[in-house]
């Protein structure tokens, strides 16, 4: 039984370590990008690599990341 627990623990660790490697770069919000081009490039990369917008950079699903940067208005920030 202890050996089975060790194997299950190792498999669980491996799954969470390798299943979502993109999270290692961190979750960024639109206000943290220097430009819309940077935000769009990041969005395109995560869509290519992972197949879904896990950062939430495209709120309306139209393929345009961080529309606040694109249109030049203030992006949401956690402090107000």
mmCIF file of the N, C-alpha and C atoms, coordinates in Angstrom:
data_MODEL
# 
_entry.id   MODEL 
# 
loop_
_atom_site.group_PDB 
_atom_site.id 
_atom_site.type_symbol 
_atom_site.label_atom_id 
_atom_site.label_alt_id 
_atom_site.label_comp_id 
_atom_site.label_asym_id 
_atom_site.label_entity_id 
_atom_site.label_seq_id 
_atom_site.pdbx_PDB_ins_code 
_atom_site.Cartn_x 
_atom_site.Cartn_y 
_atom_site.Cartn_z 
_atom_site.occupancy 
_atom_site.B_iso_or_equiv 
_atom_site.pdbx_formal_charge 
_atom_site.auth_seq_id 
_atom_site.auth_comp_id 
_atom_site.auth_asym_id 
_atom_site.auth_atom_id 
_atom_site.pdbx_PDB_model_num 
ATOM 1   N N  . UNK A 1 1  ? 0.810   -1.208 0.000   1.00 0.00 ? 1  UNK A N  1 
ATOM 2   C CA . UNK A 1 1  ? 0.000   0.000  0.000   1.00 0.00 ? 1  UNK A CA 1 
ATOM 3   C C  . UNK A 1 1  ? 0.854   1.274  0.000   1.00 0.00 ? 1  UNK A C  1 
ATOM 4   N N  . UNK A 1 2  ? 1.930   1.352  0.801   1.00 0.00 ? 2  UNK A N  1 
ATOM 5   C CA . UNK A 1 2  ? 2.760   2.557  0.762   1.00 0.00 ? 2  UNK A CA 1 
ATOM 6   C C  . UNK A 1 2  ? 3.368   2.797  -0.623  1.00 0.00 ? 2  UNK A C  1 
ATOM 7   N N  . UNK A 1 3  ? 3.713   1.717  -1.318  1.00 0.00 ? 3  UNK A N  1 
ATOM 8   C CA . UNK A 1 3  ? 4.304   1.875  -2.652  1.00 0.00 ? 3  UNK A CA 1 
ATOM 9   C C  . UNK A 1 3  ? 3.268   2.438  -3.625  1.00 0.00 ? 3  UNK A C  1 
ATOM 10  N N  . UNK A 1 4  ? 2.031   1.977  -3.530  1.00 0.00 ? 4  UNK A N  1 
ATOM 11  C CA . UNK A 1 4  ? 0.959   2.491  -4.382  1.00 0.00 ? 4  UNK A CA 1 
ATOM 12  C C  . UNK A 1 4  ? 0.742   3.980  -4.126  1.00 0.00 ? 4  UNK A C  1 
ATOM 13  N N  . UNK A 1 5  ? 0.768   4.373  -2.863  1.00 0.00 ? 5  UNK A N  1 
ATOM 14  C CA . UNK A 1 5  ? 0.606   5.795  -2.524  1.00 0.00 ? 5  UNK A CA 1 
ATOM 15  C C  . UNK A 1 5  ? 1.741   6.625  -3.108  1.00 0.00 ? 5  UNK A C  1 
ATOM 16  N N  . UNK A 1 6  ? 2.958   6.094  -3.067  1.00 0.00 ? 6  UNK A N  1 
ATOM 17  C CA . UNK A 1 6  ? 4.110   6.807  -3.625  1.00 0.00 ? 6  UNK A CA 1 
ATOM 18  C C  . UNK A 1 6  ? 3.967   6.975  -5.134  1.00 0.00 ? 6  UNK A C  1 
ATOM 19  N N  . UNK A 1 7  ? 3.501   5.940  -5.794  1.00 0.00 ? 7  UNK A N  1 
ATOM 20  C CA . UNK A 1 7  ? 3.317   6.006  -7.242  1.00 0.00 ? 7  UNK A CA 1 
ATOM 21  C C  . UNK A 1 7  ? 2.224   7.014  -7.590  1.00 0.00 ? 7  UNK A C  1 
ATOM 22  N N  . UNK A 1 8  ? 1.112   6.970  -6.875  1.00 0.00 ? 8  UNK A N  1 
ATOM 23  C CA . UNK A 1 8  ? 0.026   7.924  -7.134  1.00 0.00 ? 8  UNK A CA 1 
ATOM 24  C C  . UNK A 1 8  ? 0.472   9.358  -6.879  1.00 0.00 ? 8  UNK A C  1 
ATOM 25  N N  . UNK A 1 9  ? 1.241   9.559  -5.842  1.00 0.00 ? 9  UNK A N  1 
ATOM 26  C CA . UNK A 1 9  ? 1.761   10.893 -5.547  1.00 0.00 ? 9  UNK A CA 1 
ATOM 27  C C  . UNK A 1 9  ? 2.686   11.370 -6.669  1.00 0.00 ? 9  UNK A C  1 
ATOM 28  N N  . UNK A 1 10 ? 3.546   10.495 -7.154  1.00 0.00 ? 10 UNK A N  1 
ATOM 29  C CA . UNK A 1 10 ? 4.458   10.855 -8.240  1.00 0.00 ? 10 UNK A CA 1 
ATOM 30  C C  . UNK A 1 10 ? 3.701   11.183 -9.518  1.00 0.00 ? 10 UNK A C  1 
ATOM 31  N N  . UNK A 1 11 ? 2.676   10.392 -9.828  1.00 0.00 ? 11 UNK A N  1 
ATOM 32  C CA . UNK A 1 11 ? 1.880   10.639 -11.035 1.00 0.00 ? 11 UNK A CA 1 
ATOM 33  C C  . UNK A 1 11 ? 1.128   11.959 -10.918 1.00 0.00 ? 11 UNK A C  1 
ATOM 34  N N  . UNK A 1 12 ? 0.566   12.224 -9.758  1.00 0.00 ? 12 UNK A N  1 
ATOM 35  C CA . UNK A 1 12 ? -0.143  13.485 -9.536  1.00 0.00 ? 12 UNK A CA 1 
ATOM 36  C C  . UNK A 1 12 ? 0.792   14.671 -9.676  1.00 0.00 ? 12 UNK A C  1 
ATOM 37  N N  . UNK A 1 13 ? 1.972   14.578 -9.083  1.00 0.00 ? 13 UNK A N  1 
ATOM 38  C CA . UNK A 1 13 ? 2.960   15.655 -9.188  1.00 0.00 ? 13 UNK A CA 1 
ATOM 39  C C  . UNK A 1 13 ? 3.348   15.884 -10.644 1.00 0.00 ? 13 UNK A C  1 
ATOM 40  N N  . UNK A 1 14 ? 3.606   14.799 -11.370 1.00 0.00 ? 14 UNK A N  1 
ATOM 41  C CA . UNK A 1 14 ? 3.995   14.922 -12.778 1.00 0.00 ? 14 UNK A CA 1 
ATOM 42  C C  . UNK A 1 14 ? 2.889   15.578 -13.597 1.00 0.00 ? 14 UNK A C  1 
ATOM 43  N N  . UNK A 1 15 ? 1.639   15.197 -13.330 1.00 0.00 ? 15 UNK A N  1 
ATOM 44  C CA . UNK A 1 15 ? 0.530   15.785 -14.073 1.00 0.00 ? 15 UNK A CA 1 
ATOM 45  C C  . UNK A 1 15 ? 0.462   17.288 -13.864 1.00 0.00 ? 15 UNK A C  1 
ATOM 46  N N  . UNK A 1 16 ? 0.501   17.733 -12.616 1.00 0.00 ? 16 UNK A N  1 
ATOM 47  C CA . UNK A 1 16 ? 0.380   19.161 -12.338 1.00 0.00 ? 16 UNK A CA 1 
ATOM 48  C C  . UNK A 1 16 ? 1.632   19.935 -12.724 1.00 0.00 ? 16 UNK A C  1 
ATOM 49  N N  . UNK A 1 17 ? 2.754   19.272 -12.811 1.00 0.00 ? 17 UNK A N  1 
ATOM 50  C CA . UNK A 1 17 ? 3.981   19.943 -13.230 1.00 0.00 ? 17 UNK A CA 1 
ATOM 51  C C  . UNK A 1 17 ? 4.025   20.150 -14.738 1.00 0.00 ? 17 UNK A C  1 
ATOM 52  N N  . UNK A 1 18 ? 3.579   19.147 -15.486 1.00 0.00 ? 18 UNK A N  1 
ATOM 53  C CA . UNK A 1 18 ? 3.733   19.198 -16.934 1.00 0.00 ? 18 UNK A CA 1 
ATOM 54  C C  . UNK A 1 18 ? 2.453   19.473 -17.708 1.00 0.00 ? 18 UNK A C  1 
ATOM 55  N N  . UNK A 1 19 ? 1.305   19.392 -17.077 1.00 0.00 ? 19 UNK A N  1 
ATOM 56  C CA . UNK A 1 19 ? 0.043   19.567 -17.790 1.00 0.00 ? 19 UNK A CA 1 
ATOM 57  C C  . UNK A 1 19 ? -0.180  21.000 -18.249 1.00 0.00 ? 19 UNK A C  1 
ATOM 58  N N  . UNK A 1 20 ? 0.269   21.973 -17.484 1.00 0.00 ? 20 UNK A N  1 
ATOM 59  C CA . UNK A 1 20 ? 0.046   23.377 -17.837 1.00 0.00 ? 20 UNK A CA 1 
ATOM 60  C C  . UNK A 1 20 ? 1.320   24.191 -17.668 1.00 0.00 ? 20 UNK A C  1 
ATOM 61  N N  . UNK A 1 21 ? 2.338   23.936 -18.493 1.00 0.00 ? 21 UNK A N  1 
ATOM 62  C CA . UNK A 1 21 ? 3.597   24.651 -18.330 1.00 0.00 ? 21 UNK A CA 1 
ATOM 63  C C  . UNK A 1 21 ? 3.491   26.142 -18.597 1.00 0.00 ? 21 UNK A C  1 
ATOM 64  N N  . UNK A 1 22 ? 2.471   26.589 -19.336 1.00 0.00 ? 22 UNK A N  1 
ATOM 65  C CA . UNK A 1 22 ? 2.348   28.012 -19.639 1.00 0.00 ? 22 UNK A CA 1 
ATOM 66  C C  . UNK A 1 22 ? 2.097   28.845 -18.396 1.00 0.00 ? 22 UNK A C  1 
ATOM 67  N N  . UNK A 1 23 ? 1.532   28.256 -17.363 1.00 0.00 ? 23 UNK A N  1 
ATOM 68  C CA . UNK A 1 23 ? 1.277   29.023 -16.150 1.00 0.00 ? 23 UNK A CA 1 
ATOM 69  C C  . UNK A 1 23 ? 2.573   29.443 -15.467 1.00 0.00 ? 23 UNK A C  1 
ATOM 70  N N  . UNK A 1 24 ? 3.686   28.838 -15.856 1.00 0.00 ? 24 UNK A N  1 
ATOM 71  C CA . UNK A 1 24 ? 4.963   29.210 -15.258 1.00 0.00 ? 24 UNK A CA 1 
ATOM 72  C C  . UNK A 1 24 ? 5.326   30.652 -15.589 1.00 0.00 ? 24 UNK A C  1 
ATOM 73  N N  . UNK A 1 25 ? 4.860   31.162 -16.734 1.00 0.00 ? 25 UNK A N  1 
ATOM 74  C CA . UNK A 1 25 ? 5.177   32.532 -17.091 1.00 0.00 ? 25 UNK A CA 1 
ATOM 75  C C  . UNK A 1 25 ? 4.284   33.528 -16.350 1.00 0.00 ? 25 UNK A C  1 
ATOM 76  N N  . UNK A 1 26 ? 3.297   33.040 -15.676 1.00 0.00 ? 26 UNK A N  1 
ATOM 77  C CA . UNK A 1 26 ? 2.447   33.915 -14.880 1.00 0.00 ? 26 UNK A CA 1 
ATOM 78  C C  . UNK A 1 26 ? 1.234   34.409 -15.636 1.00 0.00 ? 26 UNK A C  1 
ATOM 79  N N  . UNK A 1 27 ? 0.240   34.770 -14.884 1.00 0.00 ? 27 UNK A N  1 
ATOM 80  C CA . UNK A 1 27 ? -0.995  35.305 -15.448 1.00 0.00 ? 27 UNK A CA 1 
ATOM 81  C C  . UNK A 1 27 ? -0.871  36.820 -15.498 1.00 0.00 ? 27 UNK A C  1 
ATOM 82  N N  . UNK A 1 28 ? -0.960  37.386 -16.684 1.00 0.00 ? 28 UNK A N  1 
ATOM 83  C CA . UNK A 1 28 ? -0.839  38.823 -16.859 1.00 0.00 ? 28 UNK A CA 1 
ATOM 84  C C  . UNK A 1 28 ? -2.190  39.431 -17.182 1.00 0.00 ? 28 UNK A C  1 
ATOM 85  N N  . UNK A 1 29 ? -2.398  40.642 -16.724 1.00 0.00 ? 29 UNK A N  1 
ATOM 86  C CA . UNK A 1 29 ? -3.591  41.407 -17.070 1.00 0.00 ? 29 UNK A CA 1 
ATOM 87  C C  . UNK A 1 29 ? -3.192  42.482 -18.074 1.00 0.00 ? 29 UNK A C  1 
ATOM 88  N N  . UNK A 1 30 ? -4.177  43.014 -18.762 1.00 0.00 ? 30 UNK A N  1 
ATOM 89  C CA . UNK A 1 30 ? -3.902  43.977 -19.836 1.00 0.00 ? 30 UNK A CA 1 
ATOM 90  C C  . UNK A 1 30 ? -3.085  45.182 -19.366 1.00 0.00 ? 30 UNK A C  1 
ATOM 91  N N  . UNK A 1 31 ? -3.356  45.688 -18.181 1.00 0.00 ? 31 UNK A N  1 
ATOM 92  C CA . UNK A 1 31 ? -2.629  46.867 -17.706 1.00 0.00 ? 31 UNK A CA 1 
ATOM 93  C C  . UNK A 1 31 ? -1.140  46.596 -17.499 1.00 0.00 ? 31 UNK A C  1 
ATOM 94  N N  . UNK A 1 32 ? -0.728  45.338 -17.486 1.00 0.00 ? 32 UNK A N  1 
ATOM 95  C CA . UNK A 1 32 ? 0.670   44.991 -17.248 1.00 0.00 ? 32 UNK A CA 1 
ATOM 96  C C  . UNK A 1 32 ? 1.507   44.942 -18.529 1.00 0.00 ? 32 UNK A C  1 
ATOM 97  N N  . UNK A 1 33 ? 0.882   45.076 -19.676 1.00 0.00 ? 33 UNK A N  1 
ATOM 98  C CA . UNK A 1 33 ? 1.616   45.081 -20.933 1.00 0.00 ? 33 UNK A CA 1 
ATOM 99  C C  . UNK A 1 33 ? 2.036   46.492 -21.301 1.00 0.00 ? 33 UNK A C  1 
ATOM 100 N N  . UNK A 1 34 ? 3.178   46.602 -21.959 1.00 0.00 ? 34 UNK A N  1 
ATOM 101 C CA . UNK A 1 34 ? 3.680   47.899 -22.374 1.00 0.00 ? 34 UNK A CA 1 
ATOM 102 C C  . UNK A 1 34 ? 2.989   48.440 -23.615 1.00 0.00 ? 34 UNK A C  1 
ATOM 103 N N  . UNK A 1 35 ? 2.434   47.541 -24.417 1.00 0.00 ? 35 UNK A N  1 
ATOM 104 C CA . UNK A 1 35 ? 1.762   47.963 -25.645 1.00 0.00 ? 35 UNK A CA 1 
ATOM 105 C C  . UNK A 1 35 ? 0.733   46.911 -26.044 1.00 0.00 ? 35 UNK A C  1 
ATOM 106 N N  . UNK A 1 36 ? -0.146  47.311 -26.950 1.00 0.00 ? 36 UNK A N  1 
ATOM 107 C CA . UNK A 1 36 ? -1.118  46.363 -27.459 1.00 0.00 ? 36 UNK A CA 1 
ATOM 108 C C  . UNK A 1 36 ? -0.426  45.260 -28.239 1.00 0.00 ? 36 UNK A C  1 
ATOM 109 N N  . UNK A 1 37 ? 0.624   45.598 -28.974 1.00 0.00 ? 37 UNK A N  1 
ATOM 110 C CA . UNK A 1 37 ? 1.353   44.586 -29.749 1.00 0.00 ? 37 UNK A CA 1 
ATOM 111 C C  . UNK A 1 37 ? 1.900   43.485 -28.847 1.00 0.00 ? 37 UNK A C  1 
ATOM 112 N N  . UNK A 1 38 ? 2.435   43.851 -27.686 1.00 0.00 ? 38 UNK A N  1 
ATOM 113 C CA . UNK A 1 38 ? 2.933   42.859 -26.734 1.00 0.00 ? 38 UNK A CA 1 
ATOM 114 C C  . UNK A 1 38 ? 1.794   41.968 -26.236 1.00 0.00 ? 38 UNK A C  1 
ATOM 115 N N  . UNK A 1 39 ? 0.666   42.579 -25.916 1.00 0.00 ? 39 UNK A N  1 
ATOM 116 C CA . UNK A 1 39 ? -0.486  41.821 -25.434 1.00 0.00 ? 39 UNK A CA 1 
ATOM 117 C C  . UNK A 1 39 ? -1.006  40.871 -26.509 1.00 0.00 ? 39 UNK A C  1 
ATOM 118 N N  . UNK A 1 40 ? -1.115  41.340 -27.734 1.00 0.00 ? 40 UNK A N  1 
ATOM 119 C CA . UNK A 1 40 ? -1.615  40.511 -28.825 1.00 0.00 ? 40 UNK A CA 1 
ATOM 120 C C  . UNK A 1 40 ? -0.659  39.356 -29.108 1.00 0.00 ? 40 UNK A C  1 
ATOM 121 N N  . UNK A 1 41 ? 0.646   39.624 -29.066 1.00 0.00 ? 41 UNK A N  1 
ATOM 122 C CA . UNK A 1 41 ? 1.635   38.564 -29.294 1.00 0.00 ? 41 UNK A CA 1 
ATOM 123 C C  . UNK A 1 41 ? 1.535   37.489 -28.211 1.00 0.00 ? 41 UNK A C  1 
ATOM 124 N N  . UNK A 1 42 ? 1.343   37.905 -26.970 1.00 0.00 ? 42 UNK A N  1 
ATOM 125 C CA . UNK A 1 42 ? 1.185   36.939 -25.878 1.00 0.00 ? 42 UNK A CA 1 
ATOM 126 C C  . UNK A 1 42 ? -0.089  36.137 -26.063 1.00 0.00 ? 42 UNK A C  1 
ATOM 127 N N  . UNK A 1 43 ? -1.171  36.812 -26.396 1.00 0.00 ? 43 UNK A N  1 
ATOM 128 C CA . UNK A 1 43 ? -2.444  36.129 -26.655 1.00 0.00 ? 43 UNK A CA 1 
ATOM 129 C C  . UNK A 1 43 ? -2.295  35.105 -27.783 1.00 0.00 ? 43 UNK A C  1 
ATOM 130 N N  . UNK A 1 44 ? -1.683  35.513 -28.882 1.00 0.00 ? 44 UNK A N  1 
ATOM 131 C CA . UNK A 1 44 ? -1.500  34.602 -30.017 1.00 0.00 ? 44 UNK A CA 1 
ATOM 132 C C  . UNK A 1 44 ? -0.660  33.396 -29.610 1.00 0.00 ? 44 UNK A C  1 
ATOM 133 N N  . UNK A 1 45 ? 0.359   33.626 -28.797 1.00 0.00 ? 45 UNK A N  1 
ATOM 134 C CA . UNK A 1 45 ? 1.237   32.538 -28.352 1.00 0.00 ? 45 UNK A CA 1 
ATOM 135 C C  . UNK A 1 45 ? 0.486   31.536 -27.468 1.00 0.00 ? 45 UNK A C  1 
ATOM 136 N N  . UNK A 1 46 ? -0.287  32.036 -26.513 1.00 0.00 ? 46 UNK A N  1 
ATOM 137 C CA . UNK A 1 46 ? -0.984  31.086 -25.637 1.00 0.00 ? 46 UNK A CA 1 
ATOM 138 C C  . UNK A 1 46 ? -2.109  30.369 -26.383 1.00 0.00 ? 46 UNK A C  1 
ATOM 139 N N  . UNK A 1 47 ? -2.718  31.030 -27.352 1.00 0.00 ? 47 UNK A N  1 
ATOM 140 C CA . UNK A 1 47 ? -3.745  30.350 -28.144 1.00 0.00 ? 47 UNK A CA 1 
ATOM 141 C C  . UNK A 1 47 ? -3.107  29.262 -29.005 1.00 0.00 ? 47 UNK A C  1 
ATOM 142 N N  . UNK A 1 48 ? -1.929  29.529 -29.541 1.00 0.00 ? 48 UNK A N  1 
ATOM 143 C CA . UNK A 1 48 ? -1.227  28.542 -30.362 1.00 0.00 ? 48 UNK A CA 1 
ATOM 144 C C  . UNK A 1 48 ? -0.752  27.372 -29.494 1.00 0.00 ? 48 UNK A C  1 
ATOM 145 N N  . UNK A 1 49 ? -0.150  27.691 -28.342 1.00 0.00 ? 49 UNK A N  1 
ATOM 146 C CA . UNK A 1 49 ? 0.424   26.664 -27.475 1.00 0.00 ? 49 UNK A CA 1 
ATOM 147 C C  . UNK A 1 49 ? -0.634  25.864 -26.719 1.00 0.00 ? 49 UNK A C  1 
ATOM 148 N N  . UNK A 1 50 ? -1.624  26.549 -26.152 1.00 0.00 ? 50 UNK A N  1 
ATOM 149 C CA . UNK A 1 50 ? -2.567  25.911 -25.244 1.00 0.00 ? 50 UNK A CA 1 
ATOM 150 C C  . UNK A 1 50 ? -3.975  25.736 -25.819 1.00 0.00 ? 50 UNK A C  1 
ATOM 151 N N  . UNK A 1 51 ? -4.327  26.534 -26.819 1.00 0.00 ? 51 UNK A N  1 
ATOM 152 C CA . UNK A 1 51 ? -5.634  26.397 -27.445 1.00 0.00 ? 51 UNK A CA 1 
ATOM 153 C C  . UNK A 1 51 ? -6.771  27.111 -26.746 1.00 0.00 ? 51 UNK A C  1 
ATOM 154 N N  . UNK A 1 52 ? -6.476  27.794 -25.653 1.00 0.00 ? 52 UNK A N  1 
ATOM 155 C CA . UNK A 1 52 ? -7.536  28.564 -24.981 1.00 0.00 ? 52 UNK A CA 1 
ATOM 156 C C  . UNK A 1 52 ? -6.913  29.748 -24.249 1.00 0.00 ? 52 UNK A C  1 
ATOM 157 N N  . UNK A 1 53 ? -7.676  30.772 -24.076 1.00 0.00 ? 53 UNK A N  1 
ATOM 158 C CA . UNK A 1 53 ? -7.219  32.037 -23.485 1.00 0.00 ? 53 UNK A CA 1 
ATOM 159 C C  . UNK A 1 53 ? -7.280  31.962 -21.955 1.00 0.00 ? 53 UNK A C  1 
ATOM 160 N N  . UNK A 1 54 ? -6.351  31.223 -21.367 1.00 0.00 ? 54 UNK A N  1 
ATOM 161 C CA . UNK A 1 54 ? -6.365  31.040 -19.920 1.00 0.00 ? 54 UNK A CA 1 
ATOM 162 C C  . UNK A 1 54 ? -6.000  32.311 -19.166 1.00 0.00 ? 54 UNK A C  1 
ATOM 163 N N  . UNK A 1 55 ? -5.447  33.302 -19.841 1.00 0.00 ? 55 UNK A N  1 
ATOM 164 C CA . UNK A 1 55 ? -5.155  34.583 -19.190 1.00 0.00 ? 55 UNK A CA 1 
ATOM 165 C C  . UNK A 1 55 ? -6.359  35.515 -19.219 1.00 0.00 ? 55 UNK A C  1 
ATOM 166 N N  . UNK A 1 56 ? -7.295  35.261 -20.096 1.00 0.00 ? 56 UNK A N  1 
ATOM 167 C CA . UNK A 1 56 ? -8.459  36.125 -20.213 1.00 0.00 ? 56 UNK A CA 1 
ATOM 168 C C  . UNK A 1 56 ? -8.157  37.459 -20.872 1.00 0.00 ? 56 UNK A C  1 
ATOM 169 N N  . UNK A 1 57 ? -7.255  37.457 -21.835 1.00 0.00 ? 57 UNK A N  1 
ATOM 170 C CA . UNK A 1 57 ? -6.877  38.705 -22.512 1.00 0.00 ? 57 UNK A CA 1 
ATOM 171 C C  . UNK A 1 57 ? -7.905  39.140 -23.548 1.00 0.00 ? 57 UNK A C  1 
ATOM 172 N N  . UNK A 1 58 ? -8.716  38.219 -24.038 1.00 0.00 ? 58 UNK A N  1 
ATOM 173 C CA . UNK A 1 58 ? -9.748  38.525 -25.029 1.00 0.00 ? 58 UNK A CA 1 
ATOM 174 C C  . UNK A 1 58 ? -11.116 38.309 -24.379 1.00 0.00 ? 58 UNK A C  1 
ATOM 175 N N  . UNK A 1 59 ? -11.638 39.350 -23.789 1.00 0.00 ? 59 UNK A N  1 
ATOM 176 C CA . UNK A 1 59 ? -12.871 39.228 -23.006 1.00 0.00 ? 59 UNK A CA 1 
ATOM 177 C C  . UNK A 1 59 ? -14.094 38.875 -23.839 1.00 0.00 ? 59 UNK A C  1 
ATOM 178 N N  . UNK A 1 60 ? -14.160 39.340 -25.078 1.00 0.00 ? 60 UNK A N  1 
ATOM 179 C CA . UNK A 1 60 ? -15.367 39.080 -25.871 1.00 0.00 ? 60 UNK A CA 1 
ATOM 180 C C  . UNK A 1 60 ? -15.180 38.000 -26.934 1.00 0.00 ? 60 UNK A C  1 
ATOM 181 N N  . UNK A 1 61 ? -14.010 37.377 -26.975 1.00 0.00 ? 61 UNK A N  1 
ATOM 182 C CA . UNK A 1 61 ? -13.783 36.246 -27.867 1.00 0.00 ? 61 UNK A CA 1 
ATOM 183 C C  . UNK A 1 61 ? -13.668 36.574 -29.341 1.00 0.00 ? 61 UNK A C  1 
ATOM 184 N N  . UNK A 1 62 ? -13.340 37.821 -29.667 1.00 0.00 ? 62 UNK A N  1 
ATOM 185 C CA . UNK A 1 62 ? -13.245 38.194 -31.079 1.00 0.00 ? 62 UNK A CA 1 
ATOM 186 C C  . UNK A 1 62 ? -11.831 38.071 -31.655 1.00 0.00 ? 62 UNK A C  1 
ATOM 187 N N  . UNK A 1 63 ? -10.873 37.584 -30.847 1.00 0.00 ? 63 UNK A N  1 
ATOM 188 C CA . UNK A 1 63 ? -9.504  37.422 -31.312 1.00 0.00 ? 63 UNK A CA 1 
ATOM 189 C C  . UNK A 1 63 ? -8.631  38.637 -31.099 1.00 0.00 ? 63 UNK A C  1 
ATOM 190 N N  . UNK A 1 64 ? -9.190  39.714 -30.584 1.00 0.00 ? 64 UNK A N  1 
ATOM 191 C CA . UNK A 1 64 ? -8.456  40.951 -30.328 1.00 0.00 ? 64 UNK A CA 1 
ATOM 192 C C  . UNK A 1 64 ? -8.186  41.046 -28.828 1.00 0.00 ? 64 UNK A C  1 
ATOM 193 N N  . UNK A 1 65 ? -6.926  40.924 -28.458 1.00 0.00 ? 65 UNK A N  1 
ATOM 194 C CA . UNK A 1 65 ? -6.544  40.960 -27.043 1.00 0.00 ? 65 UNK A CA 1 
ATOM 195 C C  . UNK A 1 65 ? -6.490  42.391 -26.539 1.00 0.00 ? 65 UNK A C  1 
ATOM 196 N N  . UNK A 1 66 ? -6.818  42.549 -25.281 1.00 0.00 ? 66 UNK A N  1 
ATOM 197 C CA . UNK A 1 66 ? -6.662  43.830 -24.566 1.00 0.00 ? 66 UNK A CA 1 
ATOM 198 C C  . UNK A 1 66 ? -7.177  45.013 -25.379 1.00 0.00 ? 66 UNK A C  1 
ATOM 199 N N  . UNK A 1 67 ? -8.456  45.016 -25.616 1.00 0.00 ? 67 UNK A N  1 
ATOM 200 C CA . UNK A 1 67 ? -9.046  46.085 -26.422 1.00 0.00 ? 67 UNK A CA 1 
ATOM 201 C C  . UNK A 1 67 ? -8.864  47.452 -25.787 1.00 0.00 ? 67 UNK A C  1 
ATOM 202 N N  . UNK A 1 68 ? -8.693  47.493 -24.481 1.00 0.00 ? 68 UNK A N  1 
ATOM 203 C CA . UNK A 1 68 ? -8.427  48.786 -23.833 1.00 0.00 ? 68 UNK A CA 1 
ATOM 204 C C  . UNK A 1 68 ? -7.126  49.387 -24.365 1.00 0.00 ? 68 UNK A C  1 
ATOM 205 N N  . UNK A 1 69 ? -6.112  48.565 -24.570 1.00 0.00 ? 69 UNK A N  1 
ATOM 206 C CA . UNK A 1 69 ? -4.853  49.061 -25.137 1.00 0.00 ? 69 UNK A CA 1 
ATOM 207 C C  . UNK A 1 69 ? -5.010  49.378 -26.620 1.00 0.00 ? 69 UNK A C  1 
ATOM 208 N N  . UNK A 1 70 ? -5.753  48.538 -27.326 1.00 0.00 ? 70 UNK A N  1 
ATOM 209 C CA . UNK A 1 70 ? -5.942  48.721 -28.758 1.00 0.00 ? 70 UNK A CA 1 
ATOM 210 C C  . UNK A 1 70 ? -6.654  50.037 -29.066 1.00 0.00 ? 70 UNK A C  1 
ATOM 211 N N  . UNK A 1 71 ? -7.699  50.332 -28.292 1.00 0.00 ? 71 UNK A N  1 
ATOM 212 C CA . UNK A 1 71 ? -8.475  51.547 -28.529 1.00 0.00 ? 71 UNK A CA 1 
ATOM 213 C C  . UNK A 1 71 ? -7.966  52.750 -27.739 1.00 0.00 ? 71 UNK A C  1 
ATOM 214 N N  . UNK A 1 72 ? -6.985  52.539 -26.876 1.00 0.00 ? 72 UNK A N  1 
ATOM 215 C CA . UNK A 1 72 ? -6.348  53.652 -26.180 1.00 0.00 ? 72 UNK A CA 1 
ATOM 216 C C  . UNK A 1 72 ? -7.056  54.166 -24.941 1.00 0.00 ? 72 UNK A C  1 
ATOM 217 N N  . UNK A 1 73 ? -7.921  53.352 -24.322 1.00 0.00 ? 73 UNK A N  1 
ATOM 218 C CA . UNK A 1 73 ? -8.516  53.808 -23.078 1.00 0.00 ? 73 UNK A CA 1 
ATOM 219 C C  . UNK A 1 73 ? -7.913  53.041 -21.905 1.00 0.00 ? 73 UNK A C  1 
ATOM 220 N N  . UNK A 1 74 ? -8.208  53.480 -20.718 1.00 0.00 ? 74 UNK A N  1 
ATOM 221 C CA . UNK A 1 74 ? -7.569  52.928 -19.522 1.00 0.00 ? 74 UNK A CA 1 
ATOM 222 C C  . UNK A 1 74 ? -8.029  51.498 -19.263 1.00 0.00 ? 74 UNK A C  1 
ATOM 223 N N  . UNK A 1 75 ? -7.061  50.630 -19.000 1.00 0.00 ? 75 UNK A N  1 
ATOM 224 C CA . UNK A 1 75 ? -7.348  49.229 -18.702 1.00 0.00 ? 75 UNK A CA 1 
ATOM 225 C C  . UNK A 1 75 ? -7.702  49.078 -17.231 1.00 0.00 ? 75 UNK A C  1 
ATOM 226 N N  . UNK A 1 76 ? -8.506  48.076 -16.958 1.00 0.00 ? 76 UNK A N  1 
ATOM 227 C CA . UNK A 1 76 ? -8.872  47.756 -15.582 1.00 0.00 ? 76 UNK A CA 1 
ATOM 228 C C  . UNK A 1 76 ? -7.617  47.446 -14.771 1.00 0.00 ? 76 UNK A C  1 
ATOM 229 N N  . UNK A 1 77 ? -7.561  47.959 -13.547 1.00 0.00 ? 77 UNK A N  1 
ATOM 230 C CA . UNK A 1 77 ? -6.486  47.637 -12.610 1.00 0.00 ? 77 UNK A CA 1 
ATOM 231 C C  . UNK A 1 77 ? -7.106  47.167 -11.302 1.00 0.00 ? 77 UNK A C  1 
ATOM 232 N N  . UNK A 1 78 ? -6.402  46.308 -10.560 1.00 0.00 ? 78 UNK A N  1 
ATOM 233 C CA . UNK A 1 78 ? -6.972  45.778 -9.321  1.00 0.00 ? 78 UNK A CA 1 
ATOM 234 C C  . UNK A 1 78 ? -7.109  46.837 -8.218  1.00 0.00 ? 78 UNK A C  1 
ATOM 235 N N  . UNK A 1 79 ? -6.438  47.945 -8.338  1.00 0.00 ? 79 UNK A N  1 
ATOM 236 C CA . UNK A 1 79 ? -6.504  48.971 -7.284  1.00 0.00 ? 79 UNK A CA 1 
ATOM 237 C C  . UNK A 1 79 ? -7.451  50.100 -7.623  1.00 0.00 ? 79 UNK A C  1 
ATOM 238 N N  . UNK A 1 80 ? -8.224  49.921 -8.660  1.00 0.00 ? 80 UNK A N  1 
ATOM 239 C CA . UNK A 1 80 ? -9.257  50.926 -8.906  1.00 0.00 ? 80 UNK A CA 1 
ATOM 240 C C  . UNK A 1 80 ? -9.238  51.436 -10.255 1.00 0.00 ? 80 UNK A C  1 
# 
